[in-house]
Amino acid sequence: EMMAAACGAGVLHSGFMTRVIERSPAMQEWLRLDGRTVACCMLVGYSAVKYKRTAPRKEAKATIR
């Protein structure tokens, strides 16, 4: 994930994709899983949209000691 960010790519952890693979014998065959299960699916790619700033966030109510 950090290497992708260093190369300017974005990363998304997709639980939906994990479920699709789990329920699709065709996907399991294409990925050559041979009966193994998928625990995590990370999508990596370059975004077609560039943002000048991040979304506004509420200030955290935390005490750092």
PQR file of N, CA, C, O and H, with PARSE charges and radii, in Angstrom:
ATOM      1  N   GLU A   1       0.824  -1.185   0.000 -0.4000 1.5000
ATOM      2  CA  GLU A   1       0.000   0.000   0.000 -0.0000 2.0000
ATOM      3  C   GLU A   1       0.874   1.257   0.000  0.5500 1.7000
ATOM      4  O   GLU A   1       0.592   2.208  -0.729 -0.5500 1.4000
ATOM      5  N   MET A   2       1.921   1.264   0.805 -0.4000 1.5000
ATOM      6  CA  MET A   2       2.801   2.432   0.852 -0.0000 2.0000
ATOM      7  C   MET A   2       3.574   2.591  -0.452  0.5500 1.7000
ATOM      8  O   MET A   2       3.813   3.715  -0.893 -0.5500 1.4000
ATOM      9  H   MET A   2       2.151   0.492   1.397  0.4000 1.0000
ATOM     10  N   MET A   3       3.964   1.490  -1.072 -0.4000 1.5000
ATOM     11  CA  MET A   3       4.682   1.549  -2.347 -0.0000 2.0000
ATOM     12  C   MET A   3       3.784   2.133  -3.437  0.5500 1.7000
ATOM     13  O   MET A   3       4.240   2.920  -4.267 -0.5500 1.4000
ATOM     14  H   MET A   3       3.769   0.576  -0.714  0.4000 1.0000
ATOM     15  N   ALA A   4       2.511   1.747  -3.434 -0.4000 1.5000
ATOM     16  CA  ALA A   4       1.572   2.286  -4.414 -0.0000 2.0000
ATOM     17  C   ALA A   4       1.444   3.798  -4.247  0.5500 1.7000
ATOM     18  O   ALA A   4       1.468   4.536  -5.231 -0.5500 1.4000
ATOM     19  H   ALA A   4       2.141   1.108  -2.760  0.4000 1.0000
ATOM     20  N   ALA A   5       1.308   4.257  -3.008 -0.4000 1.5000
ATOM     21  CA  ALA A   5       1.197   5.693  -2.742 -0.0000 2.0000
ATOM     22  C   ALA A   5       2.474   6.426  -3.160  0.5500 1.7000
ATOM     23  O   ALA A   5       2.410   7.538  -3.683 -0.5500 1.4000
ATOM     24  H   ALA A   5       1.288   3.656  -2.209  0.4000 1.0000
ATOM     25  N   ALA A   6       3.622   5.806  -2.932 -0.4000 1.5000
ATOM     26  CA  ALA A   6       4.890   6.422  -3.319 -0.0000 2.0000
ATOM     27  C   ALA A   6       5.001   6.564  -4.840  0.5500 1.7000
ATOM     28  O   ALA A   6       5.686   7.457  -5.339 -0.5500 1.4000
ATOM     29  H   ALA A   6       3.674   4.902  -2.507  0.4000 1.0000
ATOM     30  N   CYS A   7       4.323   5.680  -5.568 -0.4000 1.5000
ATOM     31  CA  CYS A   7       4.332   5.729  -7.040 -0.0000 2.0000
ATOM     32  C   CYS A   7       3.185   6.569  -7.596  0.5500 1.7000
ATOM     33  O   CYS A   7       3.009   6.650  -8.812 -0.5500 1.4000
ATOM     34  H   CYS A   7       3.767   4.955  -5.163  0.4000 1.0000
ATOM     35  N   GLY A   8       2.403   7.194  -6.714 -0.4000 1.5000
ATOM     36  CA  GLY A   8       1.302   8.046  -7.147 -0.0000 2.0000
ATOM     37  C   GLY A   8       0.002   7.313  -7.438  0.5500 1.7000
ATOM     38  O   GLY A   8      -0.922   7.886  -8.015 -0.5500 1.4000
ATOM     39  H   GLY A   8       2.546   7.129  -5.726  0.4000 1.0000
ATOM     40  N   ALA A   9      -0.074   6.035  -7.036 -0.4000 1.5000
ATOM     41  CA  ALA A   9      -1.287   5.249  -7.264 -0.0000 2.0000
ATOM     42  C   ALA A   9      -2.181   5.293  -6.029  0.5500 1.7000
ATOM     43  O   ALA A   9      -1.726   5.591  -4.925 -0.5500 1.4000
ATOM     44  H   ALA A   9       0.676   5.570  -6.567  0.4000 1.0000
ATOM     45  N   GLY A  10      -3.437   4.996  -6.233 -0.4000 1.5000
ATOM     46  CA  GLY A  10      -4.391   4.925  -5.136 -0.0000 2.0000
ATOM     47  C   GLY A  10      -4.661   3.470  -4.786  0.5500 1.7000
ATOM     48  O   GLY A  10      -4.444   2.572  -5.599 -0.5500 1.4000
ATOM     49  H   GLY A  10      -3.807   4.754  -7.131  0.4000 1.0000
ATOM     50  N   VAL A  11      -5.139   3.246  -3.563 -0.4000 1.5000
ATOM     51  CA  VAL A  11      -5.390   1.890  -3.077 -0.0000 2.0000
ATOM     52  C   VAL A  11      -6.767   1.843  -2.437  0.5500 1.7000
ATOM     53  O   VAL A  11      -7.179   2.783  -1.757 -0.5500 1.4000
ATOM     54  H   VAL A  11      -5.316   3.975  -2.902  0.4000 1.0000
ATOM     55  N   LEU A  12      -7.481   0.734  -2.660 -0.4000 1.5000
ATOM     56  CA  LEU A  12      -8.780   0.518  -2.047 -0.0000 2.0000
ATOM     57  C   LEU A  12      -8.841  -0.928  -1.582  0.5500 1.7000
ATOM     58  O   LEU A  12      -8.588  -1.845  -2.364 -0.5500 1.4000
ATOM     59  H   LEU A  12      -7.146  -0.029  -3.212  0.4000 1.0000
ATOM     60  N   HIS A  13      -9.176  -1.137  -0.308 -0.4000 1.5000
ATOM     61  CA  HIS A  13      -9.390  -2.495   0.205 -0.0000 2.0000
ATOM     62  C   HIS A  13     -10.858  -2.818  -0.007  0.5500 1.7000
ATOM     63  O   HIS A  13     -11.726  -2.135   0.537 -0.5500 1.4000
ATOM     64  H   HIS A  13      -9.381  -0.393   0.327  0.4000 1.0000
ATOM     65  N   SER A  14     -11.147  -3.850  -0.791 -0.4000 1.5000
ATOM     66  CA  SER A  14     -12.512  -4.135  -1.213 -0.0000 2.0000
ATOM     67  C   SER A  14     -13.047  -5.430  -0.603  0.5500 1.7000
ATOM     68  O   SER A  14     -12.684  -6.526  -1.029 -0.5500 1.4000
ATOM     69  H   SER A  14     -10.442  -4.404  -1.233  0.4000 1.0000
ATOM     70  N   GLY A  15     -13.914  -5.286   0.400 -0.4000 1.5000
ATOM     71  CA  GLY A  15     -14.600  -6.438   0.963 -0.0000 2.0000
ATOM     72  C   GLY A  15     -15.605  -7.002  -0.024  0.5500 1.7000
ATOM     73  O   GLY A  15     -15.843  -8.210  -0.044 -0.5500 1.4000
ATOM     74  H   GLY A  15     -14.209  -4.395   0.747  0.4000 1.0000
ATOM     75  N   PHE A  16     -16.204  -6.135  -0.851 -0.4000 1.5000
ATOM     76  CA  PHE A  16     -17.152  -6.571  -1.869 -0.0000 2.0000
ATOM     77  C   PHE A  16     -16.486  -7.534  -2.841  0.5500 1.7000
ATOM     78  O   PHE A  16     -17.054  -8.578  -3.164 -0.5500 1.4000
ATOM     79  H   PHE A  16     -16.011  -5.154  -0.835  0.4000 1.0000
ATOM     80  N   MET A  17     -15.305  -7.202  -3.304 -0.4000 1.5000
ATOM     81  CA  MET A  17     -14.590  -8.046  -4.259 -0.0000 2.0000
ATOM     82  C   MET A  17     -14.251  -9.397  -3.633  0.5500 1.7000
ATOM     83  O   MET A  17     -14.293 -10.424  -4.311 -0.5500 1.4000
ATOM     84  H   MET A  17     -14.844  -6.355  -3.042  0.4000 1.0000
ATOM     85  N   THR A  18     -13.919  -9.399  -2.356 -0.4000 1.5000
ATOM     86  CA  THR A  18     -13.629 -10.641  -1.651 -0.0000 2.0000
ATOM     87  C   THR A  18     -14.848 -11.560  -1.681  0.5500 1.7000
ATOM     88  O   THR A  18     -14.716 -12.764  -1.901 -0.5500 1.4000
ATOM     89  H   THR A  18     -13.885  -8.565  -1.806  0.4000 1.0000
ATOM     90  N   ARG A  19     -16.038 -10.988  -1.459 -0.4000 1.5000
ATOM     91  CA  ARG A  19     -17.278 -11.781  -1.496 -0.0000 2.0000
ATOM     92  C   ARG A  19     -17.591 -12.273  -2.896  0.5500 1.7000
ATOM     93  O   ARG A  19     -18.053 -13.401  -3.067 -0.5500 1.4000
ATOM     94  H   ARG A  19     -16.145 -10.010  -1.281  0.4000 1.0000
ATOM     95  N   VAL A  20     -17.345 -11.442  -3.899 -0.4000 1.5000
ATOM     96  CA  VAL A  20     -17.583 -11.860  -5.288 -0.0000 2.0000
ATOM     97  C   VAL A  20     -16.720 -13.071  -5.617  0.5500 1.7000
ATOM     98  O   VAL A  20     -17.210 -14.045  -6.190 -0.5500 1.4000
ATOM     99  H   VAL A  20     -16.970 -10.525  -3.759  0.4000 1.0000
ATOM    100  N   ILE A  21     -15.455 -13.019  -5.264 -0.4000 1.5000
ATOM    101  CA  ILE A  21     -14.539 -14.133  -5.538 -0.0000 2.0000
ATOM    102  C   ILE A  21     -14.971 -15.373  -4.766  0.5500 1.7000
ATOM    103  O   ILE A  21     -14.924 -16.484  -5.294 -0.5500 1.4000
ATOM    104  H   ILE A  21     -15.057 -12.228  -4.799  0.4000 1.0000
ATOM    105  N   GLU A  22     -15.390 -15.185  -3.520 -0.4000 1.5000
ATOM    106  CA  GLU A  22     -15.820 -16.300  -2.681 -0.0000 2.0000
ATOM    107  C   GLU A  22     -17.013 -17.048  -3.286  0.5500 1.7000
ATOM    108  O   GLU A  22     -17.116 -18.267  -3.147 -0.5500 1.4000
ATOM    109  H   GLU A  22     -15.429 -14.283  -3.091  0.4000 1.0000
ATOM    110  N   ARG A  23     -17.916 -16.319  -3.959 -0.4000 1.5000
ATOM    111  CA  ARG A  23     -19.144 -16.914  -4.487 -0.0000 2.0000
ATOM    112  C   ARG A  23     -19.092 -17.258  -5.979  0.5500 1.7000
ATOM    113  O   ARG A  23     -20.066 -17.779  -6.523 -0.5500 1.4000
ATOM    114  H   ARG A  23     -17.832 -15.329  -4.072  0.4000 1.0000
ATOM    115  N   SER A  24     -17.976 -16.974  -6.641 -0.4000 1.5000
ATOM    116  CA  SER A  24     -17.897 -17.189  -8.081 -0.0000 2.0000
ATOM    117  C   SER A  24     -16.849 -18.241  -8.443  0.5500 1.7000
ATOM    118  O   SER A  24     -15.651 -17.964  -8.397 -0.5500 1.4000
ATOM    119  H   SER A  24     -17.185 -16.551  -6.199  0.4000 1.0000
ATOM    120  N   PRO A  25     -17.295 -19.445  -8.801 -0.5600 1.5000
ATOM    121  CA  PRO A  25     -16.337 -20.475  -9.224  0.2800 2.0000
ATOM    122  C   PRO A  25     -15.519 -20.036 -10.445  0.5500 1.7000
ATOM    123  O   PRO A  25     -14.352 -20.406 -10.568 -0.5500 1.4000
ATOM    124  N   ALA A  26     -16.121 -19.249 -11.349 -0.4000 1.5000
ATOM    125  CA  ALA A  26     -15.391 -18.775 -12.533 -0.0000 2.0000
ATOM    126  C   ALA A  26     -14.231 -17.858 -12.124  0.5500 1.7000
ATOM    127  O   ALA A  26     -13.139 -17.956 -12.684 -0.5500 1.4000
ATOM    128  H   ALA A  26     -17.070 -18.948 -11.249  0.4000 1.0000
ATOM    129  N   MET A  27     -14.462 -16.973 -11.158 -0.4000 1.5000
ATOM    130  CA  MET A  27     -13.387 -16.076 -10.678 -0.0000 2.0000
ATOM    131  C   MET A  27     -12.300 -16.884  -9.970  0.5500 1.7000
ATOM    132  O   MET A  27     -11.112 -16.615 -10.144 -0.5500 1.4000
ATOM    133  H   MET A  27     -15.349 -16.893 -10.703  0.4000 1.0000
ATOM    134  N   GLN A  28     -12.708 -17.874  -9.169 -0.4000 1.5000
ATOM    135  CA  GLN A  28     -11.738 -18.699  -8.456 -0.0000 2.0000
ATOM    136  C   GLN A  28     -10.852 -19.460  -9.444  0.5500 1.7000
ATOM    137  O   GLN A  28      -9.648 -19.607  -9.234 -0.5500 1.4000
ATOM    138  H   GLN A  28     -13.674 -18.092  -9.028  0.4000 1.0000
ATOM    139  N   GLU A  29     -11.468 -19.936 -10.516 -0.4000 1.5000
ATOM    140  CA  GLU A  29     -10.687 -20.644 -11.538 -0.0000 2.0000
ATOM    141  C   GLU A  29      -9.745 -19.685 -12.259  0.5500 1.7000
ATOM    142  O   GLU A  29      -8.581 -20.010 -12.495 -0.5500 1.4000
ATOM    143  H   GLU A  29     -12.446 -19.817 -10.686  0.4000 1.0000
ATOM    144  N   TRP A  30     -10.257 -18.493 -12.611 -0.4000 1.5000
ATOM    145  CA  TRP A  30      -9.447 -17.498 -13.324 -0.0000 2.0000
ATOM    146  C   TRP A  30      -8.244 -17.063 -12.490  0.5500 1.7000
ATOM    147  O   TRP A  30      -7.153 -16.843 -13.018 -0.5500 1.4000
ATOM    148  H   TRP A  30     -11.202 -18.229 -12.419  0.4000 1.0000
ATOM    149  N   LEU A  31      -8.461 -16.941 -11.172 -0.4000 1.5000
ATOM    150  CA  LEU A  31      -7.379 -16.548 -10.262 -0.0000 2.0000
ATOM    151  C   LEU A  31      -6.503 -17.727  -9.837  0.5500 1.7000
ATOM    152  O   LEU A  31      -5.512 -17.550  -9.129 -0.5500 1.4000
ATOM    153  H   LEU A  31      -9.347 -17.120 -10.743  0.4000 1.0000
ATOM    154  N   ARG A  32      -6.879 -18.932 -10.278 -0.4000 1.5000
ATOM    155  CA  ARG A  32      -6.138 -20.164  -9.962 -0.0000 2.0000
ATOM    156  C   ARG A  32      -5.954 -20.353  -8.452  0.5500 1.7000
ATOM    157  O   ARG A  32      -4.845 -20.592  -7.975 -0.5500 1.4000
ATOM    158  H   ARG A  32      -7.684 -19.076 -10.854  0.4000 1.0000
ATOM    159  N   LEU A  33      -7.052 -20.241  -7.716 -0.4000 1.5000
ATOM    160  CA  LEU A  33      -6.992 -20.338  -6.262 -0.0000 2.0000
ATOM    161  C   LEU A  33      -6.840 -21.774  -5.773  0.5500 1.7000
ATOM    162  O   LEU A  33      -6.322 -21.997  -4.679 -0.5500 1.4000
ATOM    163  H   LEU A  33      -7.954 -20.047  -8.103  0.4000 1.0000
ATOM    164  N   ASP A  34      -7.277 -22.739  -6.554 -0.4000 1.5000
ATOM    165  CA  ASP A  34      -7.129 -24.162  -6.195 -0.0000 2.0000
ATOM    166  C   ASP A  34      -7.632 -24.473  -4.785  0.5500 1.7000
ATOM    167  O   ASP A  34      -6.945 -25.149  -4.020 -0.5500 1.4000
ATOM    168  H   ASP A  34      -7.698 -22.558  -7.443  0.4000 1.0000
ATOM    169  N   GLY A  35      -8.827 -23.986  -4.436 -0.4000 1.5000
ATOM    170  CA  GLY A  35      -9.428 -24.276  -3.143 -0.0000 2.0000
ATOM    171  C   GLY A  35      -9.013 -23.355  -2.009  0.5500 1.7000
ATOM    172  O   GLY A  35      -9.576 -23.439  -0.918 -0.5500 1.4000
ATOM    173  H   GLY A  35      -9.386 -23.437  -5.057  0.4000 1.0000
ATOM    174  N   ARG A  36      -8.058 -22.489  -2.235 -0.4000 1.5000
ATOM    175  CA  ARG A  36      -7.643 -21.537  -1.193 -0.0000 2.0000
ATOM    176  C   ARG A  36      -8.681 -20.431  -1.070  0.5500 1.7000
ATOM    177  O   ARG A  36      -9.413 -20.165  -2.024 -0.5500 1.4000
ATOM    178  H   ARG A  36      -7.601 -22.420  -3.122  0.4000 1.0000
ATOM    179  N   THR A  37      -8.756 -19.787   0.082 -0.4000 1.5000
ATOM    180  CA  THR A  37      -9.700 -18.686   0.293 -0.0000 2.0000
ATOM    181  C   THR A  37      -8.990 -17.348   0.183  0.5500 1.7000
ATOM    182  O   THR A  37      -7.785 -17.243   0.409 -0.5500 1.4000
ATOM    183  H   THR A  37      -8.162 -20.003   0.857  0.4000 1.0000
ATOM    184  N   VAL A  38      -9.755 -16.336  -0.167 -0.4000 1.5000
ATOM    185  CA  VAL A  38      -9.230 -14.971  -0.267 -0.0000 2.0000
ATOM    186  C   VAL A  38      -9.588 -14.241   1.023  0.5500 1.7000
ATOM    187  O   VAL A  38     -10.764 -14.153   1.373 -0.5500 1.4000
ATOM    188  H   VAL A  38     -10.735 -16.421  -0.351  0.4000 1.0000
ATOM    189  N   ALA A  39      -8.606 -13.725   1.723 -0.4000 1.5000
ATOM    190  CA  ALA A  39      -8.830 -13.029   2.986 -0.0000 2.0000
ATOM    191  C   ALA A  39      -8.963 -11.524   2.784  0.5500 1.7000
ATOM    192  O   ALA A  39      -9.629 -10.850   3.570 -0.5500 1.4000
ATOM    193  H   ALA A  39      -7.650 -13.796   1.438  0.4000 1.0000
ATOM    194  N   CYS A  40      -8.340 -10.996   1.745 -0.4000 1.5000
ATOM    195  CA  CYS A  40      -8.329  -9.553   1.521 -0.0000 2.0000
ATOM    196  C   CYS A  40      -8.137  -9.289   0.037  0.5500 1.7000
ATOM    197  O   CYS A  40      -7.439 -10.034  -0.651 -0.5500 1.4000
ATOM    198  H   CYS A  40      -7.799 -11.543   1.106  0.4000 1.0000
ATOM    199  N   CYS A  41      -8.753  -8.238  -0.444 -0.4000 1.5000
ATOM    200  CA  CYS A  41      -8.589  -7.869  -1.847 -0.0000 2.0000
ATOM    201  C   CYS A  41      -8.225  -6.383  -1.909  0.5500 1.7000
ATOM    202  O   CYS A  41      -8.993  -5.528  -1.468 -0.5500 1.4000
ATOM    203  H   CYS A  41      -9.320  -7.633   0.115  0.4000 1.0000
ATOM    204  N   MET A  42      -7.064  -6.092  -2.453 -0.4000 1.5000
ATOM    205  CA  MET A  42      -6.605  -4.709  -2.555 -0.0000 2.0000
ATOM    206  C   MET A  42      -6.562  -4.309  -4.032  0.5500 1.7000
ATOM    207  O   MET A  42      -5.874  -4.937  -4.837 -0.5500 1.4000
ATOM    208  H   MET A  42      -6.440  -6.787  -2.811  0.4000 1.0000
ATOM    209  N   LEU A  43      -7.300  -3.269  -4.369 -0.4000 1.5000
ATOM    210  CA  LEU A  43      -7.328  -2.748  -5.728 -0.0000 2.0000
ATOM    211  C   LEU A  43      -6.339  -1.590  -5.813  0.5500 1.7000
ATOM    212  O   LEU A  43      -6.330  -0.719  -4.943 -0.5500 1.4000
ATOM    213  H   LEU A  43      -7.859  -2.760  -3.715  0.4000 1.0000
ATOM    214  N   VAL A  44      -5.516  -1.575  -6.842 -0.4000 1.5000
ATOM    215  CA  VAL A  44      -4.492  -0.542  -7.008 -0.0000 2.0000
ATOM    216  C   VAL A  44      -4.625   0.054  -8.395  0.5500 1.7000
ATOM    217  O   VAL A  44      -4.796  -0.670  -9.375 -0.5500 1.4000
ATOM    218  H   VAL A  44      -5.524  -2.283  -7.548  0.4000 1.0000
ATOM    219  N   GLY A  45      -4.546   1.379  -8.476 -0.4000 1.5000
ATOM    220  CA  GLY A  45      -4.616   2.007  -9.785 -0.0000 2.0000
ATOM    221  C   GLY A  45      -4.420   3.506  -9.695  0.5500 1.7000
ATOM    222  O   GLY A  45      -4.305   4.078  -8.612 -0.5500 1.4000
ATOM    223  H   GLY A  45      -4.408   1.967  -7.680  0.4000 1.0000
ATOM    224  N   TYR A  46      -4.386   4.117 -10.850 -0.4000 1.5000
ATOM    225  CA  TYR A  46      -4.224   5.567 -10.921 -0.0000 2.0000
ATOM    226  C   TYR A  46      -5.591   6.207 -11.106  0.5500 1.7000
ATOM    227  O   TYR A  46      -6.359   5.798 -11.976 -0.5500 1.4000
ATOM    228  H   TYR A  46      -4.480   3.652 -11.731  0.4000 1.0000
ATOM    229  N   SER A  47      -5.888   7.184 -10.309 -0.4000 1.5000
ATOM    230  CA  SER A  47      -7.181   7.850 -10.344 -0.0000 2.0000
ATOM    231  C   SER A  47      -7.325   8.733 -11.578  0.5500 1.7000
ATOM    232  O   SER A  47      -6.364   9.369 -12.011 -0.5500 1.4000
ATOM    233  H   SER A  47      -5.264   7.517  -9.601  0.4000 1.0000
ATOM    234  N   ALA A  48      -8.526   8.767 -12.140 -0.4000 1.5000
ATOM    235  CA  ALA A  48      -8.805   9.649 -13.268 -0.0000 2.0000
ATOM    236  C   ALA A  48      -9.106  11.064 -12.781  0.5500 1.7000
ATOM    237  O   ALA A  48      -9.182  11.996 -13.582 -0.5500 1.4000
ATOM    238  H   ALA A  48      -9.307   8.250 -11.788  0.4000 1.0000
ATOM    239  N   VAL A  49      -9.278  11.225 -11.467 -0.4000 1.5000
ATOM    240  CA  VAL A  49      -9.633  12.514 -10.872 -0.0000 2.0000
ATOM    241  C   VAL A  49      -8.525  12.929  -9.907  0.5500 1.7000
ATOM    242  O   VAL A  49      -8.045  12.108  -9.126 -0.5500 1.4000
ATOM    243  H   VAL A  49      -9.217  10.469 -10.816  0.4000 1.0000
ATOM    244  N   LYS A  50      -8.126  14.170  -9.954 -0.4000 1.5000
ATOM    245  CA  LYS A  50      -7.139  14.704  -9.013 -0.0000 2.0000
ATOM    246  C   LYS A  50      -7.826  15.729  -8.109  0.5500 1.7000
ATOM    247  O   LYS A  50      -8.529  16.615  -8.595 -0.5500 1.4000
ATOM    248  H   LYS A  50      -8.516  14.837 -10.588  0.4000 1.0000
ATOM    249  N   TYR A  51      -7.624  15.610  -6.810 -0.4000 1.5000
ATOM    250  CA  TYR A  51      -8.221  16.528  -5.847 -0.0000 2.0000
ATOM    251  C   TYR A  51      -7.163  17.507  -5.359  0.5500 1.7000
ATOM    252  O   TYR A  51      -6.021  17.124  -5.104 -0.5500 1.4000
ATOM    253  H   TYR A  51      -7.053  14.890  -6.415  0.4000 1.0000
ATOM    254  N   LYS A  52      -7.544  18.753  -5.234 -0.4000 1.5000
ATOM    255  CA  LYS A  52      -6.604  19.769  -4.746 -0.0000 2.0000
ATOM    256  C   LYS A  52      -6.485  19.739  -3.226  0.5500 1.7000
ATOM    257  O   LYS A  52      -5.482  20.186  -2.669 -0.5500 1.4000
ATOM    258  H   LYS A  52      -8.471  19.064  -5.441  0.4000 1.0000
ATOM    259  N   ARG A  53      -7.517  19.208  -2.552 -0.4000 1.5000
ATOM    260  CA  ARG A  53      -7.479  19.097  -1.099 -0.0000 2.0000
ATOM    261  C   ARG A  53      -8.346  17.920  -0.674  0.5500 1.7000
ATOM    262  O   ARG A  53      -9.142  17.406  -1.460 -0.5500 1.4000
ATOM    263  H   ARG A  53      -8.332  18.846  -3.005  0.4000 1.0000
ATOM    264  N   THR A  54      -8.185  17.501   0.574 -0.4000 1.5000
ATOM    265  CA  THR A  54      -8.994  16.394   1.084 -0.0000 2.0000
ATOM    266  C   THR A  54     -10.341  16.910   1.571  0.5500 1.7000
ATOM    267  O   THR A  54     -10.546  18.119   1.677 -0.5500 1.4000
ATOM    268  H   THR A  54      -7.538  17.919   1.213  0.4000 1.0000
ATOM    269  N   ALA A  55     -11.240  16.012   1.862 -0.4000 1.5000
ATOM    270  CA  ALA A  55     -12.555  16.379   2.389 -0.0000 2.0000
ATOM    271  C   ALA A  55     -12.393  16.986   3.771  0.5500 1.7000
ATOM    272  O   ALA A  55     -11.505  16.582   4.522 -0.5500 1.4000
ATOM    273  H   ALA A  55     -11.073  15.030   1.777  0.4000 1.0000
ATOM    274  N   PRO A  56     -13.242  17.959   4.124 -0.5600 1.5000
ATOM    275  CA  PRO A  56     -13.144  18.558   5.468  0.2800 2.0000
ATOM    276  C   PRO A  56     -13.464  17.520   6.543  0.5500 1.7000
ATOM    277  O   PRO A  56     -14.342  16.676   6.362 -0.5500 1.4000
ATOM    278  N   ARG A  57     -12.762  17.591   7.634 -0.4000 1.5000
ATOM    279  CA  ARG A  57     -12.955  16.652   8.742 -0.0000 2.0000
ATOM    280  C   ARG A  57     -13.291  17.426  10.004  0.5500 1.7000
ATOM    281  O   ARG A  57     -12.857  18.563  10.191 -0.5500 1.4000
ATOM    282  H   ARG A  57     -12.048  18.276   7.781  0.4000 1.0000
ATOM    283  N   LYS A  58     -14.081  16.781  10.873 -0.4000 1.5000
ATOM    284  CA  LYS A  58     -14.352  17.374  12.180 -0.0000 2.0000
ATOM    285  C   LYS A  58     -13.088  17.264  13.021  0.5500 1.7000
ATOM    286  O   LYS A  58     -12.306  16.326  12.865 -0.5500 1.4000
ATOM    287  H   LYS A  58     -14.433  15.858  10.721  0.4000 1.0000
ATOM    288  N   GLU A  59     -12.897  18.223  13.905 -0.4000 1.5000
ATOM    289  CA  GLU A  59     -11.730  18.188  14.779 -0.0000 2.0000
ATOM    290  C   GLU A  59     -11.867  17.021  15.754  0.5500 1.7000
ATOM    291  O   GLU A  59     -12.935  16.813  16.330 -0.5500 1.4000
ATOM    292  H   GLU A  59     -13.532  18.985  14.032  0.4000 1.0000
ATOM    293  N   ALA A  60     -10.805  16.273  15.936 -0.4000 1.5000
ATOM    294  CA  ALA A  60     -10.831  15.110  16.837 -0.0000 2.0000
ATOM    295  C   ALA A  60     -10.896  15.572  18.275  0.5500 1.7000
ATOM    296  O   ALA A  60     -10.218  16.521  18.669 -0.5500 1.4000
ATOM    297  H   ALA A  60      -9.937  16.442  15.468  0.4000 1.0000
ATOM    298  N   LYS A  61     -11.714  14.894  19.053 -0.4000 1.5000
ATOM    299  CA  LYS A  61     -11.807  15.173  20.492 -0.0000 2.0000
ATOM    300  C   LYS A  61     -10.962  14.133  21.206  0.5500 1.7000
ATOM    301  O   LYS A  61     -11.484  13.167  21.761 -0.5500 1.4000
ATOM    302  H   LYS A  61     -12.265  14.123  18.734  0.4000 1.0000
ATOM    303  N   ALA A  62      -9.650  14.341  21.187 -0.4000 1.5000
ATOM    304  CA  ALA A  62      -8.722  13.376  21.768 -0.0000 2.0000
ATOM    305  C   ALA A  62      -7.650  14.106  22.549  0.5500 1.7000
ATOM    306  O   ALA A  62      -7.272  15.235  22.233 -0.5500 1.4000
ATOM    307  H   ALA A  62      -9.226  15.126  20.736  0.4000 1.0000
ATOM    308  N   THR A  63      -7.176  13.432  23.570 -0.4000 1.5000
ATOM    309  CA  THR A  63      -6.069  13.964  24.374 -0.0000 2.0000
ATOM    310  C   THR A  63      -4.852  13.102  24.123  0.5500 1.7000
ATOM    311  O   THR A  63      -4.880  11.889  24.334 -0.5500 1.4000
ATOM    312  H   THR A  63      -7.483  12.515  23.827  0.4000 1.0000
ATOM    313  N   ILE A  64      -3.785  13.732  23.673 -0.4000 1.5000
ATOM    314  CA  ILE A  64      -2.543  13.009  23.410 -0.0000 2.0000
ATOM    315  C   ILE A  64      -1.584  13.263  24.553  0.5500 1.7000
ATOM    316  O   ILE A  64      -1.304  14.412  24.893 -0.5500 1.4000
ATOM    317  H   ILE A  64      -3.762  14.717  23.502  0.4000 1.0000
ATOM    318  N   ARG A  65      -1.091  12.213  25.135 -0.4000 1.5000
ATOM    319  CA  ARG A  65      -0.191  12.359  26.292 -0.0000 2.0000
ATOM    320  C   ARG A  65       1.111  11.704  26.009  0.5500 1.7000
ATOM    321  O   ARG A  65       2.004  11.716  26.856 -0.5500 1.4000
ATOM    322  H   ARG A  65      -1.319  11.279  24.858  0.4000 1.0000
TER
END
